[in-house]
Structure formats: C-alpha cells, structure tokens
Amino acid sequence: MTKDRPAPKPGFTTPQPPDARVGTLYAFKVTSSTPRTVRYEITSGSLPAGLTLDKDTGGS
C-alpha cells in the first residue's frame, strides 16, 4: 500500500529581484518550487514599454 503525496504548492524560491538601473543591462533568474514550470504570466502590473514576456522561458 502506498500513501498519496499532496501536490507541491507552486511558488518562487528566489528572493525579491534587485532594482533595475537606466542604461544598465538587467538579468534576474527566477526559480520555482515546482518540479517543472510550464508557462510564465504577468498577473499584476505590466512590463515597461518596449519589453515583452516570453511565456515559455520567462525571458523578454
């Protein structure tokens, strides 16, 4: 007999991203507590003008 395990609670395991600076390249790697992240999505606010979100990679 095996005991069912509850599904992991999804969430980010990275700290708050650092502030961006005008004229400087910006990168921030996001990690998740789930075994596999399928898609990224903006759920609050918006990206600055000229930036887009790649929903498969989380990159812009």
C-alpha positions in Angstrom: 0.0 0.0 0.0 1.3 3.4 -0.9 0.3 6.7 0.5 -0.6 9.5 -1.9 1.5 12.6 -1.6 -0.1 16.1 -1.9 0.9 18.1 -5.0 3.7 20.6 -4.3 2.5 24.2 -3.7 3.8 26.3 -6.5 5.8 29.4 -5.7 9.0 31.2 -6.4 12.1 30.3 -4.3 14.2 33.3 -5.4 14.4 36.5 -3.3 13.0 39.8 -4.4 14.7 41.0 -7.6 17.1 43.9 -7.3 16.1 47.3 -8.7 16.9 48.0 -12.3 19.1 50.9 -13.4 18.6 53.0 -16.5 21.3 52.3 -19.1 22.4 49.0 -17.5 21.7 45.5 -18.7 19.4 43.6 -16.3 19.1 39.9 -15.6 17.4 38.0 -12.8 17.0 34.3 -12.8 13.7 33.0 -11.3 13.5 29.6 -9.7 10.3 27.8 -8.7 9.4 25.3 -6.0 7.5 23.1 -8.6 9.3 20.4 -10.4 8.5 21.9 -13.8 7.2 25.4 -14.7 5.1 25.2 -17.8 4.3 28.9 -18.6 5.1 32.4 -17.2 2.4 35.1 -17.0 2.2 38.6 -15.6 -0.6 38.6 -13.1 -0.2 42.1 -11.7 1.1 45.3 -13.2 2.8 45.4 -16.5 6.3 45.4 -18.1 7.9 48.7 -19.1 7.3 50.0 -22.6 9.3 48.0 -25.2 9.6 44.8 -23.1 7.7 41.6 -23.8 7.5 38.4 -21.9 8.3 35.0 -23.5 5.7 32.8 -21.8 7.7 29.7 -22.4 11.1 30.8 -21.0 10.2 33.8 -18.8 12.7 35.9 -20.7 12.0 39.1 -22.6 
